[in-house]
Amino acid sequence: MALSGLDIYKLLPKTNCKDCGFSTCLAFAMALAQKKTSLEKCPHITASARQALESASQPPIKLVTIGLGSQKLEIGNESVMYRHEQKFHHPAAIGFLVEDTLPDSDIDTALADIKKLDFERVGQRIAANIVCVRNTSGDRDRFAAAVKRIAVGAGLCLALEGSDHSVMAEAVKLVKDRRPLVICGAGGDLSEFIAIVKGSNLPLAVTCQTLEDAVQMTESAKKAGVEEIVINLNEKEMSKKIQGITYARRAALKKNFRALGYPVLTFTSMTEPLLELAEAVSYVLKYAGIVIMKNRTKEVVFPLLTVRQDIYQDPQKPVQVESRIYEIGKVTKDSPVAVTTNFSITYFTVAGEVEASKVPTYIICCDAEGMSVLTAWAAEKFTAETIAAMLKKSGIESIVSHKKVIIPGYVSVLSGKLEEVSGWKVLVGPREASGIPNYLRNLK
């Protein structure tokens, strides 16, 4: 069982030296218990205390790194079962399966499709992360050629899956500098795959039918010296697979069961696109570290990436845009000025409607701590005083030739007070963003 903050505190030097970066030893102990820091931050810990605290200093779910540099992918290292308890730290990787039996032209088409799956949503980039190359042919040369072709053309992290260790060993030599995830497929000789990854210091995924098998395989790999392990749960039934992933997460977090304290990889099995989307979404929601799917169309992948973005957003910190002036279209000194909050969804919704109106407009985002208009108004973060202060701070007065500002219709109650404290003439805009185009076109 993991130690509590007070248990950890009893083993610390209690000097409050602040060398760890925390104000007191108790604060450091609490952070260590919550997996927010590491034991190495305390330079004065005794050898006996270090040994006793080892279990508390290690994350319940091992952090696994795939790839290098800007394309590095980190999974695992999670510390809660439910997102509202804290947040999920490392988003599930979304990847695509490419089999080596495909002709080279089809592999190139697949890579071109995958490269297009890169989007911007509410100011954030969402994209696929990994390509999994499967040795279906059983041919060493064909697999090596496919891996090489994909490594050159993908620009993403790589995963290599197969059951024949000799075939895998040759392919790994070609791309070991990319630090791929090596997946020991069903029926593969685990000891041989362990030798492959140990020689190149690569992460290893073990394929198992049940969690009991997973325990045996992860313990074997761990004893052999493999540190970064991923569990590939090969259960065919979707409901049982989700149960298995959830149980593994619970065992790691609640029981500190190290043998299951690793990220989980899963492949989708559905063939119909929308059913595969539903399956993939279910795995993202229920703790999968990597989801590998077959369908590469935008209509299927974009909703999945959107779900992942929402799930891994910090629930205590809304997505925000910078609090400043935004120019929509070719603005001039006579262009309208509108204000809203800095909640990303609010801003991008308003900006989209303003762009649709074809009326160049200045949008000023007030700092409302990422709240929507009505929420910010209720919390007194979007008031006449804060809007007036933002109008002055932004310097909009020196940019436009007028002193007219449009406020959201839902906060029309602020108009009188805002005119009084700002000196600007206040125009009340529509309540719903959908009314913005017609409002701006008829604005005089």
N, C-alpha and C positions, 0 to 999 in steps of 0.2 A: 504494500500500500504506500502511496505517496505521503510524505510528511507534510504536516500543516505548517503554516508560517511560524507559529509559536514553537513547534518542535525544532524547526530549523534554527530559530533564534537562540535556543538553548545551547546549540553547538557552535555558535559564532563567537568571535573574541569579545564582542560587546564594548568595543572601544569608541564607537561612533566617529571613526577617523575620517570618514567621507571619501576614502580612496577608491571605493567602489562606485562612486557617483551618486550615492543616496545619502540623505541627510543623517540617517541613523541606521544602526544594524537591524533594528526591527523593520524598518522600511525595506531594506534589502532582503530580509527574510521573507516578507510578504510577497515581494516581487518574484523571488525565486520560487516560492510555492505556486505562484500563478504562471510559471514558465515565461516570465517577461524579461528575465536576465539569466546569466550563467554564473556558475560557482567560481569560474576563473576570475571574475571581477573583484573578488576579495583576496588581496595579496597576503593576508595575515592568518588565513585559515590553517589549522594544524593538520598534520597528516591523518590522524585518527578521525578528526571531524570530517575531513574531506571524504574519507572512505564511507563514513556513515551517511553523508549527504549525497553520495553519488546518484542514488536513485531519484532524489529530489531535483538534482541539477540537470538530469537528462530529460528531453522532451518525451512525453508518453507515446507520441507517434514520430518516428524517425524522419528527419529532414533528408530528402533525396534530391540530388541535383543532376539534371540531364543537360548536356550541351555546355557550351562555354560562351563567354563574352556577352554580347548584346542579345543573343538568342538563348541565353541560359534559362532553363526552366526549373523551378523549385516547387516541389510538392511535399505534403506532409507537414509535420511540426505543428499540428493543430492541438488546441488545448480545451475545447468545449464541445459538447454535444449539440447545443442549440445556439444559433446565431445571436439571439437576443441576450445571451449570457455575457458575451463579449463581442467577438466577431470571428469570422473565418479568415485566416491570414493568406493562404496560398491557393488561389483559384484552381479549380480542376482544369487540367489540360484537355483540350479538345483536339483530337487527331483523326487521321484517315488511313484506312487500310489500302495498301497497294500490293498485289500479289505478283510474284516474279514470273508467273505464266503469261502475263499480259505482253503483247507486242510492244516494242519500243515506242511506236507512235502513240499507242494508248497510254503508256506511262507518261509521255510528254503532255498529252491532253489532260491527264489527271493532275499533273503538276501545275499546268496553266490554270485549271479550275481552282485548285487550292490557293494559288497566289491571289486570286480575285477575292478570297474570303477575308478581307481586311476592311473594317468599317469604322466610322466615327459615330458615336452616339453620346449625346449629352456631354460633349466635350472630351470624351475619353475614347481611346483606340481599343477596339475589340477585334480579335483575330484568332485564327487557328494557331496551334502551337507545335504540332508534332506530326510526322509521317511515319507510319509503321510499315516496314517492308516484310512481307511474309514469304518464307521459303516453301511454296506449294509444289514447285516442280521437282524438288529433291535433287536438282542438278547444281553442283558446286559452281560451275562457270556461269550458269544463267543467273543464279542468285547474286554472285559477285558483280556481274554486269549491271543488274537491276539496282543494287545498292549504290554502286558508283554513279549511275545515271541520276538517281534520285538525290544523292548527296550533293551533286553539282547543281541540280536544277531546283531543289526545294527551297533552300534558304531557311528551313525550319529545323527543329531538333529531330533526331532520328531514333527510331526503335527498330530493332531487328529481331524477328521471331522465327524460330525453327526448332526442330527436334533433333536434327543431326549435328552433333557438336563439331565434326570435322568441316562440314559446310559452313557453319557459323564462324569457326575460327578463321577461315580464309577471308570471309566478308568483314569481320571485325578489324583485321589488319589494314583494310583499305580506309576505314573511317574512324579509327580509334582516337584520332586527334579531334574529332567532333564530339567525343564523349557520348556515344549512343547508349540507350537502354537496351541491354541484351535480355531477350525473353526466352527462357528455357521452355519450349513448347511441351504439350502433353506427350509423355512417353520419352522425353529427352533424358539423357544421363546427367543428373544434377552435378555429380562430382566433376565431370568433364567441363560443364558450363562454368562451374566455380573456378576451375583452373584458367579458363579463358578470361574471365573478368578480373581475377586477381592479378594476372600478368599485366593488364592495362589499367587497373584501378577504375573499373567501370561499374555502374549500377547493374544489378541483376534482378530480373523478375522471375519468380517461380510460379509455375502453373499447377494448380491443384483443384481437385473436384470438391473437396470439403475443407472446412476450417481445421479439422483434425490433421488433414494432410498438410495444410499450410503451416501449422505449428511445427511439425516434424521437419519440413523443408527449410523454414526460416531458421530454426535452431541449428540445423546442419550447416547452412550457409554461414551463419554467425560464428559457429565454432571453427569453421575453416578460414575465418578471417575476412569475410565479406561484410562490410559495414552498411552499405546502401542497398537495401532490399525492397522490392515491390512485390505485392501479392497479386497474382492474376487468378481471380476466382473464376473457374471454368464451368460453373453451374449453368445448365441449359435453361432452366425455368427462371424467368425474370423475377417473379415474386420471391423465390428462394434465394436468388442472387442478392437481391436487396436486403433480405433478412440477414444473409451472411455478412454483407458489408457493414450493416448496422451493428450486428453483434460484435464484429471485430473492433469497430470503433468504440463501442461501449466497454468491451473487455480491456482495451488499451487505456481509456481515459478514466473509467470508474474503478477498475481493478488493478491498474498498472501492470497488466499482463504483457510482458515485453515481447513474447513470441508472436503476438498479433499487432504489435505497435509499429506497423509499417503502412505506407500508402497502398491503396488498392487500385489495380488496373482492371478495366472491364471492356469487353468488346460487345457491341450491339449485335443482336441476332435477327431482328425483324428485317424483312426485305421491302415491305411497302413503305414509301418515304415518310408519310405522316405517323405511321406506327413506330418507325425507327426514331423519329423526332421525339415522340412521347417517351419511348424507352430511354433515350439519351438524357432527356430532361430529368427523368426519374433518378438516374444514376448521379447526375450532378447534384440533385437535391439531397440525395441520400449517401453522401460522403465519398463517392469515387474520387480518386486522385487523378486518374487519367481515363478518358472515355474515347475509345477508338470506334469510329463508325465508317460506313461504306458510302453513304450518299454525300455528294459534294455540292449540291445545288444551293444557291443563295436562299431560296425560299424555305429550305429545311435548316440550314446552318445558322442564318441570322437570328431566328427566334431562340435557338439554343444558346448562342453567344450572349444574347440579351438576358436570358434567364441567369446565366452564370454571372454576368455583370451585376445584376440586382442582388443575387444571393451573397456574393462576396463583397458587396459594399458595406462599409461599417454602418450598422443600424443606428449608432449614436452620433454619426457625423454625416449629414446629408451631402450629396454631391453638389458642389458649388462652382460657380464661375467667378472670375476675378471681379471685384467691385470697381467698375470704371465705365467710361463711355464706349459704346459699341456703335460703329457706323454700318448701317444696312443700306446698300446701294450707293450711288454717287451723290452723297449729301452735299448741300450747299449751306450758306449762312441763313437761308430761309427755310430749311428743312424742319419738320416738326421734331419736338423733343418729348419722349415718353419715358416714364420711370417704372421700374418694377423691382422685384427682389433678386438676389443672386442665387436663388435655387436653380440648379441647372435645367431641370425639366421645365420650370416656368420660363426661364430666359429663352431656351431653344424653341419652345412652343410659340412664344411671342415673336421671336425673330423670324420664324418660318412664316407666320401670318403676315408680318410686315413685308417680308420679301415677296410674298404672293400678291400684295397690294400694288406693287410696282411704284410705291411712293418712298423715295429715299428718306430715311428717318434716323435720328439719333436715339439710341436706347441707353438709359443710364441705369445700371444695376446698383441698387443700394445694398450695403452689407446688412443682411438680416439673418446671419448665421446659418444660411442655407435653408431657410424656411420659405414656404409658399406665401403668397400675398395675404390670404386671410389668417393663416397661422401666425405669420409675423406680426400682423396688426393686432391680433388677440394677445400676443406675447409682448406687445409694446416694443417691437423691434423695427417696425415699419410705421413710423408716425410722422406727423407734420414736421416735427423738429429734426428727425433723422433725414427725411427727404430734403429739407431746406439745407441742412449741413452738407449733404452730398451734392446738391446743386452748386453750392459754393466751392466745395473741395474739388470737384471735377473740372472747374474752369469753363463750364459750358457757356457762361455769360460772355466770354471773349470769343466764342466760336460762332454763335448765332446772332442774328440781328434783331431778334425779338425776345420777349420774356413770357412765353406761353409754354406751359408744361402739361402733358397729358398723364393723368393718374388712372389706375385700374378702376373700373366701375364698382367693384365690390367694396372699395374704400372711399366712396364718394363723400362720406361723412368727414373726411379730412380736408376737403376743399377749402372751406372757410378759414380754418386755422392755418393751413399751408400758405394761402395768399397773405395772411397777416404776418407770418414769421419770415417769409421768403421774399415778398415783394413781387412774386411772379403771378401772372394770371393763370388760374388753374382750369383746365378743361377735363371733364370727366369722360373717360373712354368707356368702351363696352365692358360688360361683366365677363363675357366669355371671349376667349382669344379668337374664336371663329368669326366674331363680329369686327375684328380689326381691319380687314381689307376694305370693307364697305365704309367703315368710319373714316379711315384715312383718305379714301378717294373723295369723300364729300366734305372733308375738313376745309374750312375757310379761315 
